[in-house]
């Protein structure tokens, strides 16, 4: 947080990552339900500490209406 100011809060198009104040200090909150499976977080993270994996049986999302 101190070095990059949580860039994942800016590059995630779905707002999965959010900084919230907890006891007067910042904490990263992950809203996994918002994820659109674009893999941007895995590609753009400057420290490469986010490893995105396919949900749903390792085959990716299953969109029924498509």
Secondary structure, 3 states (H helix, E strand, C coil): CCCCCCCHHHHCCCCCEEEEEECCEEEEEECHHHCCCCCHHHHHCCCCCCCCCCHHHHCCCCCCCC
